[in-house]
Amino acid sequence: MPRYAATALAISLLASGAAAADPTSRDPARVPAGSYDLDPRHAALLVKVPHMGGFSRYTMRFRVLSGAFAYDPANWQATKVTIAVDPKSIDTEDNVFNKTVAGYFEPEKYPVISFASTGLTTTEEGKGQLNGDLTLHGVTKPIVLDVEFNGVGPGLLGAGTRMGFSGTGRIKRSEFGVTGGRPFAGDTVDLAFEVEFVKK
């Protein structure tokens, strides 16, 4: 097949319904059982910190995340998810400042930021609160994340099974011993994440 023809075919497939990868259900009881891994290409963790008393919420992004959970649709409330974040992957869109901010986490001494869920409660359809332990800078404390289940469905071209979630949370970095950047950066840190998991 000529190269232009193959390219045209690929474009037409991606533009067709056959390539659709929309969620098909938001019912957690209809999610296939199995092990799910975080898709790092479709995972974002944003952090926002008040700048100089609140002129703005300075926004950064961690770019290296991993995670997984085992899922049982008959007991989905008991799902335990673990997430690991590389503190060196902080991105401020300034390479020099990236190293400065990463240094606040002392990544050579504490190379991983981790979250391990301990419980899930639902507040309304598709929404709930995820309780868990956050380990940051060598300190572990319980936190609560507001989470929305965006749905489950097939991947691109119908391949595999994919789940999506959005969520927010808030911590005080001083409680974890992360105090660098003061007084220019505030203590309250707002978290926002968008993640997708794929069935193994």
SETOR-174360 format. One record per residue: residue number from 1; x, z, y of N, C-alpha, C, O in turn; residue in one letter. Coordinates in steps of 0.02 Angstrom, whole numbers. Layout:
+-----+--------+--------+--------+--------+--------+--------+--------+--------+--------+--------+--------+--------+--------+
: num :     nx :     nz :     ny :    cax :    caz :    cay :     cx :     cz :     cy :     ox :     oz :     oy : residu :
+-----+--------+--------+--------+--------+--------+--------+--------+--------+--------+--------+--------+--------+--------+
: NUM :      X :      Z :      Y :      X :      Z :      Y :      X :      Z :      Y :      X :      Z :      Y :      A :
...
+-----+--------+--------+--------+--------+--------+--------+--------+--------+--------+--------+--------+--------+--------+
REM end
This chain:
+-----+--------+--------+--------+--------+--------+--------+--------+--------+--------+--------+--------+--------+--------+
: num :     nx :     nz :     ny :    cax :    caz :    cay :     cx :     cz :     cy :     ox :     oz :     oy : residu :
+-----+--------+--------+--------+--------+--------+--------+--------+--------+--------+--------+--------+--------+--------+
:   1 :     43 :      0 :    -59 :      0 :      0 :      0 :     45 :      0 :     62 :     90 :     41 :     67 :      M :
:   2 :     32 :    -45 :    109 :     72 :    -47 :    171 :     67 :     20 :    206 :     18 :     56 :    201 :      P :
:   3 :    122 :     36 :    244 :    125 :    101 :    277 :     67 :    111 :    326 :     37 :    165 :    329 :      R :
:   4 :     50 :     57 :    364 :     -5 :     65 :    413 :    -71 :     78 :    379 :   -113 :    113 :    405 :      Y :
:   5 :    -79 :     48 :    319 :   -142 :     58 :    283 :   -146 :    130 :    257 :   -200 :    160 :    259 :      A :
:   6 :    -90 :    157 :    233 :    -89 :    226 :    209 :   -103 :    274 :    266 :   -138 :    324 :    257 :      A :
:   7 :    -74 :    259 :    324 :    -86 :    302 :    382 :   -159 :    300 :    402 :   -189 :    352 :    418 :      T :
:   8 :   -188 :    241 :    403 :   -258 :    234 :    421 :   -303 :    272 :    372 :   -352 :    303 :    392 :      A :
:   9 :   -286 :    268 :    307 :   -325 :    303 :    257 :   -322 :    379 :    268 :   -372 :    414 :    263 :      L :
:  10 :   -261 :    403 :    282 :   -253 :    475 :    293 :   -294 :    498 :    353 :   -326 :    550 :    351 :      A :
:  11 :   -292 :    459 :    407 :   -329 :    477 :    467 :   -404 :    477 :    453 :   -440 :    521 :    476 :      I :
:  12 :   -427 :    426 :    416 :   -499 :    423 :    402 :   -521 :    481 :    358 :   -577 :    506 :    366 :      S :
:  13 :   -479 :    502 :    311 :   -496 :    559 :    269 :   -500 :    623 :    310 :   -545 :    663 :    300 :      L :
:  14 :   -452 :    632 :    355 :   -451 :    692 :    396 :   -509 :    695 :    444 :   -531 :    748 :    464 :      L :
:  15 :   -535 :    636 :    462 :   -591 :    633 :    509 :   -658 :    635 :    473 :   -710 :    640 :    506 :      A :
:  16 :   -657 :    632 :    408 :   -720 :    629 :    370 :   -743 :    697 :    349 :   -707 :    747 :    355 :      S :
:  17 :   -803 :    700 :    323 :   -830 :    762 :    298 :   -790 :    788 :    239 :   -790 :    848 :    225 :      G :
:  18 :   -757 :    743 :    203 :   -719 :    764 :    145 :   -662 :    810 :    164 :   -638 :    849 :    123 :      A :
:  19 :   -640 :    805 :    227 :   -584 :    847 :    248 :   -608 :    912 :    279 :   -567 :    955 :    296 :      A :
:  20 :   -674 :    920 :    287 :   -700 :    979 :    319 :   -679 :   1042 :    282 :   -679 :   1044 :    220 :      A :
:  21 :   -661 :   1092 :    320 :   -640 :   1156 :    290 :   -675 :   1213 :    325 :   -644 :   1264 :    340 :      A :
:  22 :   -739 :   1205 :    338 :   -777 :   1256 :    373 :   -794 :   1313 :    325 :   -802 :   1302 :    265 :      D :
:  23 :   -800 :   1375 :    352 :   -825 :   1429 :    310 :   -894 :   1413 :    284 :   -936 :   1386 :    320 :      P :
:  24 :   -906 :   1430 :    221 :   -970 :   1417 :    190 :  -1014 :   1479 :    185 :  -1074 :   1473 :    173 :      T :
:  25 :   -985 :   1539 :    194 :  -1024 :   1600 :    189 :   -988 :   1656 :    225 :   -926 :   1659 :    228 :      S :
:  26 :  -1028 :   1701 :    253 :  -1000 :   1763 :    283 :  -1021 :   1823 :    241 :  -1014 :   1880 :    264 :      R :
:  27 :  -1045 :   1810 :    182 :  -1066 :   1864 :    137 :  -1006 :   1884 :     94 :   -984 :   1844 :     52 :      D :
:  28 :   -978 :   1945 :    102 :   -919 :   1964 :     63 :   -932 :   1966 :    -11 :   -885 :   1962 :    -51 :      P :
:  29 :   -995 :   1973 :    -32 :  -1011 :   1975 :   -103 :  -1004 :   1906 :   -135 :  -1004 :   1900 :   -197 :      A :
:  30 :   -999 :   1853 :    -94 :   -993 :   1785 :   -121 :   -922 :   1759 :   -120 :   -909 :   1700 :   -135 :      R :
:  31 :   -875 :   1801 :   -101 :   -805 :   1782 :   -102 :   -777 :   1787 :   -172 :   -787 :   1838 :   -205 :      V :
:  32 :   -743 :   1735 :   -197 :   -715 :   1738 :   -265 :   -665 :   1795 :   -273 :   -625 :   1809 :   -228 :      P :
:  33 :   -669 :   1827 :   -330 :   -621 :   1881 :   -346 :   -552 :   1852 :   -354 :   -543 :   1793 :   -372 :      A :
:  34 :   -502 :   1893 :   -342 :   -433 :   1871 :   -352 :   -385 :   1901 :   -301 :   -404 :   1944 :   -262 :      G :
:  35 :   -324 :   1876 :   -302 :   -273 :   1899 :   -256 :   -267 :   1849 :   -199 :   -268 :   1788 :   -209 :      S :
:  36 :   -261 :   1875 :   -138 :   -257 :   1834 :    -79 :   -193 :   1850 :    -39 :   -175 :   1908 :    -31 :      Y :
:  37 :   -160 :   1797 :    -16 :   -100 :   1805 :     24 :   -112 :   1780 :     95 :   -150 :   1733 :    106 :      D :
:  38 :    -80 :   1812 :    143 :    -85 :   1791 :    213 :    -53 :   1722 :    221 :      1 :   1709 :    195 :      L :
:  39 :    -88 :   1679 :    257 :    -60 :   1613 :    273 :    -21 :   1620 :    338 :    -52 :   1625 :    391 :      D :
:  40 :     45 :   1620 :    335 :     84 :   1633 :    396 :     77 :   1580 :    449 :     90 :   1593 :    508 :      P :
:  41 :     55 :   1520 :    430 :     46 :   1467 :    479 :    -19 :   1476 :    518 :    -29 :   1444 :    570 :      R :
:  42 :    -63 :   1519 :    493 :   -126 :   1532 :    527 :   -135 :   1607 :    535 :   -186 :   1636 :    515 :      H :
:  43 :    -84 :   1638 :    564 :    -85 :   1709 :    576 :    -55 :   1723 :    644 :      0 :   1700 :    659 :      A :
:  44 :    -90 :   1760 :    685 :    -65 :   1776 :    752 :    -79 :   1849 :    767 :   -135 :   1873 :    757 :      A :
:  45 :    -28 :   1884 :    791 :    -35 :   1953 :    814 :    -11 :   1956 :    886 :     48 :   1948 :    900 :      L :
:  46 :    -58 :   1967 :    932 :    -42 :   1973 :   1003 :    -42 :   2046 :   1023 :    -82 :   2086 :    999 :      L :
:  47 :      5 :   2064 :   1068 :      6 :   2131 :   1096 :      5 :   2125 :   1172 :     38 :   2082 :   1201 :      V :
:  48 :    -34 :   2169 :   1204 :    -40 :   2168 :   1277 :    -24 :   2237 :   1304 :    -51 :   2287 :   1281 :      K :
:  49 :     20 :   2238 :   1353 :     44 :   2301 :   1382 :     34 :   2299 :   1458 :     50 :   2248 :   1489 :      V :
:  50 :      8 :   2352 :   1488 :     -1 :   2352 :   1561 :     67 :   2343 :   1597 :    116 :   2375 :   1579 :      P :
:  51 :     68 :   2300 :   1646 :    128 :   2287 :   1685 :    124 :   2322 :   1752 :     78 :   2310 :   1791 :      H :
:  52 :    173 :   2367 :   1764 :    179 :   2402 :   1828 :    113 :   2434 :   1850 :     87 :   2422 :   1905 :      M :
:  53 :     86 :   2474 :   1805 :     26 :   2511 :   1821 :    -39 :   2473 :   1813 :    -93 :   2501 :   1825 :      G :
:  54 :    -35 :   2410 :   1794 :    -96 :   2374 :   1780 :   -108 :   2311 :   1820 :   -165 :   2288 :   1824 :      G :
:  55 :    -55 :   2282 :   1850 :    -64 :   2219 :   1886 :    -88 :   2165 :   1837 :   -127 :   2121 :   1857 :      F :
:  56 :    -66 :   2169 :   1775 :    -88 :   2122 :   1724 :    -76 :   2153 :   1656 :    -47 :   2207 :   1651 :      S :
:  57 :    -98 :   2119 :   1604 :    -84 :   2140 :   1535 :    -32 :   2093 :   1508 :    -48 :   2038 :   1486 :      R :
:  58 :     31 :   2114 :   1511 :     85 :   2070 :   1489 :     76 :   2056 :   1414 :     70 :   2102 :   1374 :      Y :
:  59 :     74 :   1992 :   1396 :     56 :   1972 :   1328 :    115 :   1944 :   1290 :    151 :   1901 :   1315 :      T :
:  60 :    123 :   1968 :   1230 :    176 :   1946 :   1184 :    147 :   1931 :   1116 :     90 :   1949 :   1102 :      M :
:  61 :    186 :   1898 :   1074 :    162 :   1880 :   1007 :    216 :   1893 :    955 :    274 :   1875 :    965 :      R :
:  62 :    195 :   1924 :    899 :    240 :   1928 :    841 :    229 :   1865 :    800 :    172 :   1848 :    784 :      F :
:  63 :    283 :   1832 :    782 :    277 :   1767 :    748 :    289 :   1770 :    672 :    276 :   1721 :    638 :      R :
:  64 :    314 :   1825 :    646 :    328 :   1828 :    574 :    287 :   1885 :    544 :    301 :   1944 :    554 :      V :
:  65 :    236 :   1865 :    505 :    192 :   1913 :    472 :    185 :   1894 :    398 :    191 :   1836 :    379 :      L :
:  66 :    173 :   1944 :    357 :    156 :   1932 :    287 :    105 :   1985 :    266 :     98 :   2036 :    300 :      S :
:  67 :     70 :   1972 :    212 :     20 :   2020 :    190 :    -18 :   1995 :    129 :    -12 :   1937 :    110 :      G :
:  68 :    -57 :   2040 :    100 :    -94 :   2022 :     40 :   -147 :   2076 :     24 :   -144 :   2131 :     50 :      A :
:  69 :   -194 :   2057 :    -18 :   -241 :   2105 :    -45 :   -272 :   2077 :   -109 :   -273 :   2016 :   -120 :      F :
:  70 :   -296 :   2122 :   -152 :   -334 :   2103 :   -211 :   -408 :   2113 :   -195 :   -427 :   2163 :   -163 :      A :
:  71 :   -450 :   2065 :   -216 :   -520 :   2066 :   -195 :   -567 :   2067 :   -254 :   -561 :   2028 :   -302 :      Y :
:  72 :   -615 :   2113 :   -250 :   -669 :   2117 :   -300 :   -735 :   2115 :   -262 :   -752 :   2162 :   -228 :      D :
:  73 :   -773 :   2060 :   -268 :   -836 :   2054 :   -230 :   -887 :   2107 :   -248 :   -932 :   2121 :   -209 :      P :
:  74 :   -881 :   2137 :   -307 :   -928 :   2190 :   -327 :   -911 :   2257 :   -294 :   -952 :   2303 :   -294 :      A :
:  75 :   -851 :   2262 :   -266 :   -829 :   2325 :   -235 :   -785 :   2308 :   -175 :   -731 :   2336 :   -167 :      N :
:  76 :   -809 :   2262 :   -132 :   -766 :   2237 :    -78 :   -749 :   2289 :    -25 :   -699 :   2282 :     10 :      W :
:  77 :   -790 :   2342 :    -19 :   -775 :   2394 :     30 :   -711 :   2432 :     12 :   -681 :   2464 :     55 :      Q :
:  78 :   -690 :   2427 :    -51 :   -630 :   2462 :    -73 :   -567 :   2420 :    -66 :   -513 :   2441 :    -88 :      A :
:  79 :   -573 :   2361 :    -37 :   -515 :   2316 :    -30 :   -460 :   2350 :     10 :   -473 :   2378 :     63 :      T :
:  80 :   -399 :   2347 :    -14 :   -341 :   2375 :     20 :   -294 :   2319 :     40 :   -267 :   2283 :     -2 :      K :
:  81 :   -284 :   2312 :    105 :   -241 :   2259 :    130 :   -176 :   2289 :    157 :   -176 :   2342 :    187 :      V :
:  82 :   -121 :   2254 :    146 :    -57 :   2274 :    174 :    -30 :   2217 :    216 :    -34 :   2158 :    197 :      T :
:  83 :     -2 :   2234 :    274 :     26 :   2185 :    319 :     95 :   2208 :    340 :    106 :   2268 :    353 :      I :
:  84 :    142 :   2162 :    343 :    210 :   2176 :    366 :    226 :   2130 :    424 :    210 :   2070 :    422 :      A :
:  85 :    258 :   2158 :    476 :    276 :   2120 :    536 :    350 :   2129 :    548 :    377 :   2185 :    544 :      V :
:  86 :    384 :   2074 :    564 :    455 :   2077 :    581 :    461 :   2092 :    656 :    442 :   2050 :    696 :      D :
:  87 :    488 :   2150 :    675 :    493 :   2166 :    746 :    538 :   2119 :    785 :    531 :   2112 :    846 :      P :
:  88 :    585 :   2088 :    751 :    630 :   2040 :    785 :    594 :   1976 :    803 :    620 :   1935 :    841 :      K :
:  89 :    533 :   1966 :    777 :    497 :   1903 :    790 :    456 :   1905 :    853 :    418 :   1859 :    867 :      S :
:  90 :    462 :   1959 :    893 :    424 :   1963 :    955 :    441 :   1905 :   1001 :    500 :   1888 :   1010 :      I :
:  91 :    390 :   1874 :   1030 :    400 :   1815 :   1072 :    367 :   1825 :   1139 :    306 :   1831 :   1145 :      D :
:  92 :    409 :   1828 :   1191 :    385 :   1835 :   1260 :    389 :   1769 :   1298 :    373 :   1767 :   1357 :      T :
:  93 :    409 :   1716 :   1263 :    422 :   1651 :   1292 :    484 :   1652 :   1337 :    493 :   1609 :   1380 :      E :
:  94 :    527 :   1701 :   1326 :    591 :   1706 :   1361 :    641 :   1733 :   1310 :    638 :   1791 :   1290 :      D :
:  95 :    687 :   1690 :   1287 :    732 :   1709 :   1233 :    774 :   1770 :   1248 :    787 :   1811 :   1204 :      N :
:  96 :    795 :   1777 :   1310 :    835 :   1836 :   1328 :    793 :   1899 :   1326 :    814 :   1950 :   1299 :      V :
:  97 :    733 :   1895 :   1355 :    689 :   1953 :   1355 :    664 :   1970 :   1285 :    650 :   2028 :   1271 :      F :
:  98 :    658 :   1919 :   1242 :    639 :   1933 :   1172 :    686 :   1985 :   1141 :    663 :   2032 :   1108 :      N :
:  99 :    751 :   1976 :   1152 :    800 :   2023 :   1123 :    793 :   2092 :   1153 :    802 :   2143 :   1119 :      K :
: 100 :    778 :   2094 :   1218 :    769 :   2158 :   1251 :    710 :   2196 :   1221 :    716 :   2255 :   1204 :      T :
: 101 :    653 :   2162 :   1215 :    593 :   2195 :   1189 :    602 :   2213 :   1116 :    584 :   2268 :   1095 :      V :
: 102 :    630 :   2168 :   1077 :    643 :   2183 :   1006 :    687 :   2245 :    999 :    679 :   2284 :    952 :      A :
: 103 :    733 :   2254 :   1046 :    778 :   2312 :   1043 :    741 :   2378 :   1051 :    765 :   2429 :   1026 :      G :
: 104 :    684 :   2377 :   1085 :    645 :   2439 :   1092 :    622 :   2465 :   1023 :    612 :   2525 :   1015 :      Y :
: 105 :    614 :   2420 :    975 :    592 :   2440 :    908 :    649 :   2462 :    863 :    637 :   2485 :    807 :      F :
: 106 :    712 :   2455 :    887 :    771 :   2471 :    846 :    766 :   2437 :    778 :    767 :   2471 :    727 :      E :
: 107 :    761 :   2370 :    777 :    748 :   2335 :    714 :    802 :   2342 :    661 :    789 :   2333 :    601 :      P :
: 108 :    863 :   2356 :    681 :    915 :   2365 :    631 :    903 :   2429 :    590 :    919 :   2433 :    531 :      E :
: 109 :    874 :   2478 :    623 :    859 :   2541 :    590 :    790 :   2541 :    558 :    780 :   2570 :    505 :      K :
: 110 :    743 :   2507 :    592 :    673 :   2504 :    568 :    653 :   2430 :    564 :    621 :   2405 :    610 :      Y :
: 111 :    671 :   2395 :    510 :    664 :   2322 :    507 :    593 :   2296 :    496 :    582 :   2236 :    500 :      P :
: 112 :    545 :   2341 :    482 :    477 :   2318 :    468 :    426 :   2362 :    503 :    432 :   2423 :    504 :      V :
: 113 :    376 :   2330 :    533 :    316 :   2364 :    556 :    263 :   2350 :    503 :    251 :   2293 :    486 :      I :
: 114 :    231 :   2402 :    478 :    185 :   2392 :    422 :    118 :   2426 :    435 :    113 :   2476 :    470 :      S :
: 115 :     67 :   2397 :    404 :     -1 :   2425 :    406 :    -28 :   2424 :    335 :    -25 :   2373 :    301 :      F :
: 116 :    -56 :   2481 :    313 :    -87 :   2486 :    247 :   -156 :   2516 :    256 :   -163 :   2573 :    279 :      A :
: 117 :   -208 :   2478 :    239 :   -276 :   2502 :    250 :   -293 :   2559 :    202 :   -267 :   2562 :    146 :      S :
: 118 :   -337 :   2603 :    225 :   -359 :   2659 :    184 :   -435 :   2661 :    175 :   -460 :   2699 :    133 :      T :
: 119 :   -471 :   2621 :    213 :   -543 :   2621 :    206 :   -576 :   2571 :    252 :   -548 :   2552 :    304 :      G :
: 120 :   -635 :   2549 :    234 :   -672 :   2499 :    272 :   -745 :   2521 :    278 :   -777 :   2538 :    228 :      L :
: 121 :   -770 :   2521 :    340 :   -841 :   2535 :    351 :   -871 :   2477 :    389 :   -838 :   2448 :    433 :      T :
: 122 :   -933 :   2460 :    374 :   -966 :   2405 :    408 :  -1011 :   2432 :    462 :  -1044 :   2483 :    453 :      T :
: 123 :  -1012 :   2397 :    520 :  -1054 :   2418 :    575 :  -1114 :   2371 :    583 :  -1167 :   2392 :    606 :      T :
: 124 :  -1105 :   2308 :    566 :  -1159 :   2259 :    566 :  -1135 :   2200 :    524 :  -1077 :   2200 :    502 :      E :
: 125 :  -1178 :   2151 :    512 :  -1160 :   2096 :    468 :  -1097 :   2062 :    491 :  -1092 :   2038 :    548 :      E :
: 126 :  -1048 :   2059 :    447 :   -986 :   2025 :    461 :   -937 :   2064 :    504 :   -882 :   2039 :    518 :      G :
: 127 :   -955 :   2125 :    525 :   -912 :   2164 :    568 :   -903 :   2234 :    540 :   -947 :   2261 :    505 :      K :
: 128 :   -846 :   2264 :    555 :   -834 :   2332 :    532 :   -772 :   2362 :    561 :   -741 :   2332 :    606 :      G :
: 129 :   -754 :   2420 :    536 :   -694 :   2454 :    558 :   -648 :   2466 :    498 :   -669 :   2491 :    446 :      Q :
: 130 :   -585 :   2446 :    507 :   -536 :   2452 :    455 :   -489 :   2509 :    473 :   -452 :   2506 :    522 :      L :
: 131 :   -491 :   2562 :    432 :   -446 :   2619 :    442 :   -382 :   2606 :    403 :   -382 :   2576 :    350 :      N :
: 132 :   -327 :   2630 :    430 :   -264 :   2622 :    395 :   -207 :   2660 :    427 :   -215 :   2691 :    480 :      G :
: 133 :   -150 :   2656 :    395 :    -89 :   2689 :    420 :    -42 :   2637 :    448 :    -22 :   2590 :    413 :      D :
: 134 :    -23 :   2647 :    511 :     25 :   2603 :    544 :     92 :   2638 :    545 :     99 :   2694 :    568 :      L :
: 135 :    143 :   2603 :    519 :    211 :   2629 :    521 :    251 :   2587 :    570 :    262 :   2528 :    559 :      T :
: 136 :    272 :   2619 :    624 :    307 :   2585 :    678 :    364 :   2630 :    702 :    353 :   2688 :    717 :      L :
: 137 :    424 :   2601 :    704 :    482 :   2639 :    729 :    493 :   2703 :    688 :    515 :   2754 :    715 :      H :
: 138 :    478 :   2698 :    623 :    490 :   2754 :    578 :    437 :   2808 :    579 :    444 :   2859 :    546 :      G :
: 139 :    384 :   2798 :    618 :    330 :   2847 :    623 :    266 :   2817 :    594 :    250 :   2759 :    608 :      V :
: 140 :    231 :   2855 :    553 :    169 :   2832 :    523 :    110 :   2872 :    551 :    110 :   2934 :    550 :      T :
: 141 :     60 :   2836 :    576 :      0 :   2869 :    604 :    -62 :   2828 :    585 :    -58 :   2767 :    578 :      K :
: 142 :   -119 :   2862 :    577 :   -181 :   2825 :    563 :   -207 :   2789 :    625 :   -203 :   2816 :    680 :      P :
: 143 :   -233 :   2729 :    615 :   -264 :   2692 :    669 :   -329 :   2660 :    643 :   -340 :   2658 :    583 :      I :
: 144 :   -370 :   2637 :    689 :   -432 :   2604 :    672 :   -433 :   2536 :    705 :   -421 :   2530 :    765 :      V :
: 145 :   -449 :   2484 :    666 :   -453 :   2416 :    691 :   -526 :   2393 :    687 :   -559 :   2403 :    636 :      L :
: 146 :   -549 :   2361 :    740 :   -615 :   2328 :    737 :   -605 :   2258 :    709 :   -566 :   2219 :    736 :      D :
: 147 :   -640 :   2243 :    655 :   -628 :   2181 :    618 :   -693 :   2141 :    611 :   -746 :   2169 :    601 :      V :
: 148 :   -685 :   2075 :    616 :   -742 :   2030 :    603 :   -722 :   1981 :    548 :   -670 :   1949 :    550 :      E :
: 149 :   -766 :   1976 :    498 :   -755 :   1929 :    443 :   -784 :   1862 :    465 :   -845 :   1856 :    474 :      F :
: 150 :   -741 :   1812 :    473 :   -763 :   1747 :    497 :   -791 :   1702 :    443 :   -824 :   1652 :    457 :      N :
: 151 :   -778 :   1720 :    380 :   -808 :   1682 :    325 :   -758 :   1661 :    273 :   -697 :   1668 :    281 :      G :
: 152 :   -785 :   1633 :    219 :   -745 :   1608 :    163 :   -766 :   1536 :    151 :   -824 :   1517 :    162 :      V :
: 153 :   -719 :   1495 :    127 :   -735 :   1426 :    113 :   -675 :   1390 :     85 :   -622 :   1420 :     75 :      G :
: 154 :   -682 :   1325 :     71 :   -627 :   1286 :     44 :   -575 :   1270 :     97 :   -590 :   1271 :    157 :      P :
: 155 :   -514 :   1256 :     74 :   -462 :   1235 :    120 :   -469 :   1161 :    136 :   -519 :   1129 :    120 :      G :
: 156 :   -418 :   1134 :    168 :   -418 :   1063 :    187 :   -428 :   1019 :    126 :   -396 :   1030 :     74 :      L :
: 157 :   -471 :    970 :    132 :   -488 :    924 :     77 :   -518 :    961 :     17 :   -515 :    937 :    -39 :      L :
: 158 :   -546 :   1020 :     31 :   -580 :   1057 :    -22 :   -534 :   1095 :    -68 :   -556 :   1120 :   -120 :      G :
: 159 :   -469 :   1100 :    -50 :   -421 :   1132 :    -95 :   -421 :   1208 :    -84 :   -415 :   1232 :    -28 :      A :
: 160 :   -426 :   1245 :   -139 :   -418 :   1318 :   -137 :   -475 :   1354 :   -102 :   -526 :   1325 :    -85 :      G :
: 161 :   -465 :   1419 :    -92 :   -513 :   1462 :    -59 :   -479 :   1499 :     -3 :   -423 :   1524 :    -11 :      T :
: 162 :   -512 :   1502 :     55 :   -482 :   1530 :    116 :   -531 :   1579 :    148 :   -591 :   1566 :    150 :      R :
: 163 :   -504 :   1635 :    172 :   -543 :   1684 :    209 :   -512 :   1694 :    278 :   -451 :   1690 :    286 :      M :
: 164 :   -555 :   1706 :    328 :   -530 :   1716 :    396 :   -557 :   1779 :    428 :   -614 :   1798 :    416 :      G :
: 165 :   -515 :   1811 :    469 :   -533 :   1873 :    503 :   -507 :   1873 :    574 :   -455 :   1844 :    589 :      F :
: 166 :   -544 :   1907 :    618 :   -521 :   1920 :    686 :   -525 :   1995 :    696 :   -565 :   2029 :    664 :      S :
: 167 :   -484 :   2021 :    742 :   -488 :   2093 :    753 :   -450 :   2117 :    814 :   -411 :   2080 :    844 :      G :
: 168 :   -463 :   2179 :    832 :   -430 :   2211 :    889 :   -416 :   2284 :    873 :   -444 :   2313 :    827 :      T :
: 169 :   -371 :   2313 :    911 :   -354 :   2383 :    904 :   -316 :   2407 :    965 :   -300 :   2368 :   1009 :      G :
: 170 :   -303 :   2471 :    967 :   -266 :   2499 :   1024 :   -224 :   2558 :   1000 :   -248 :   2600 :    961 :      R :
: 171 :   -163 :   2562 :   1023 :   -119 :   2618 :   1007 :    -82 :   2640 :   1070 :    -83 :   2604 :   1121 :      I :
: 172 :    -51 :   2697 :   1067 :     -5 :   2720 :   1119 :     65 :   2718 :   1089 :     80 :   2753 :   1041 :      K :
: 173 :    107 :   2677 :   1118 :    173 :   2668 :   1088 :    216 :   2730 :   1091 :    261 :   2739 :   1049 :      R :
: 174 :    204 :   2774 :   1139 :    243 :   2836 :   1143 :    232 :   2880 :   1082 :    276 :   2918 :   1063 :      S :
: 175 :    173 :   2874 :   1050 :    160 :   2914 :    990 :    203 :   2892 :    932 :    210 :   2928 :    883 :      E :
: 176 :    233 :   2833 :    938 :    278 :   2807 :    886 :    350 :   2809 :    909 :    394 :   2782 :    876 :      F :
: 177 :    362 :   2839 :    966 :    431 :   2845 :    991 :    459 :   2782 :   1021 :    519 :   2776 :   1029 :      G :
: 178 :    415 :   2735 :   1039 :    437 :   2672 :   1071 :    425 :   2680 :   1146 :    368 :   2674 :   1169 :      V :
: 179 :    477 :   2693 :   1184 :    469 :   2709 :   1255 :    508 :   2662 :   1300 :    508 :   2671 :   1361 :      T :
: 180 :    541 :   2612 :   1273 :    580 :   2565 :   1313 :    537 :   2527 :   1363 :    478 :   2513 :   1350 :      G :
: 181 :    567 :   2510 :   1420 :    532 :   2471 :   1470 :    495 :   2510 :   1522 :    470 :   2482 :   1571 :      G :
: 182 :    492 :   2576 :   1514 :    461 :   2616 :   1565 :    504 :   2619 :   1628 :    565 :   2615 :   1622 :      R :
: 183 :    475 :   2625 :   1688 :    404 :   2632 :   1703 :    368 :   2565 :   1714 :    310 :   2564 :   1734 :      P :
: 184 :    403 :   2510 :   1701 :    373 :   2445 :   1716 :    319 :   2426 :   1666 :    273 :   2389 :   1682 :      F :
: 185 :    325 :   2451 :   1605 :    276 :   2435 :   1552 :    238 :   2499 :   1534 :    268 :   2552 :   1526 :      A :
: 186 :    172 :   2493 :   1528 :    130 :   2551 :   1513 :    135 :   2574 :   1441 :    169 :   2544 :   1400 :      G :
: 187 :     99 :   2628 :   1428 :    101 :   2659 :   1361 :     49 :   2630 :   1314 :     61 :   2626 :   1254 :      D :
: 188 :     -8 :   2611 :   1340 :    -63 :   2585 :   1299 :    -48 :   2514 :   1277 :    -32 :   2471 :   1319 :      T :
: 189 :    -55 :   2501 :   1213 :    -43 :   2434 :   1185 :   -107 :   2410 :   1152 :   -132 :   2440 :   1105 :      V :
: 190 :   -134 :   2355 :   1178 :   -192 :   2323 :   1147 :   -169 :   2271 :   1096 :   -125 :   2231 :   1110 :      D :
: 191 :   -200 :   2272 :   1038 :   -183 :   2226 :    984 :   -241 :   2177 :    974 :   -299 :   2196 :    979 :      L :
: 192 :   -224 :   2115 :    960 :   -274 :   2064 :    943 :   -245 :   2019 :    890 :   -189 :   1996 :    896 :      A :
: 193 :   -283 :   2007 :    837 :   -256 :   1966 :    783 :   -308 :   1916 :    757 :   -368 :   1928 :    758 :      F :
: 194 :   -282 :   1860 :    735 :   -320 :   1807 :    702 :   -282 :   1790 :    639 :   -224 :   1768 :    643 :      E :
: 195 :   -312 :   1798 :    581 :   -277 :   1788 :    518 :   -320 :   1752 :    467 :   -381 :   1757 :    467 :      V :
: 196 :   -286 :   1715 :    423 :   -318 :   1683 :    367 :   -280 :   1700 :    303 :   -219 :   1705 :    303 :      E :
: 197 :   -318 :   1710 :    249 :   -289 :   1725 :    184 :   -311 :   1670 :    135 :   -366 :   1644 :    140 :      F :
: 198 :   -266 :   1653 :     89 :   -282 :   1602 :     40 :   -277 :   1632 :    -30 :   -233 :   1672 :    -44 :      V :
: 199 :   -321 :   1611 :    -74 :   -322 :   1636 :   -143 :   -263 :   1606 :   -182 :   -251 :   1546 :   -179 :      K :
: 200 :   -229 :   1649 :   -217 :   -171 :   1627 :   -257 :   -193 :   1589 :   -319 :   -152 :   1567 :   -358 :      K :
+-----+--------+--------+--------+--------+--------+--------+--------+--------+--------+--------+--------+--------+--------+
REM end
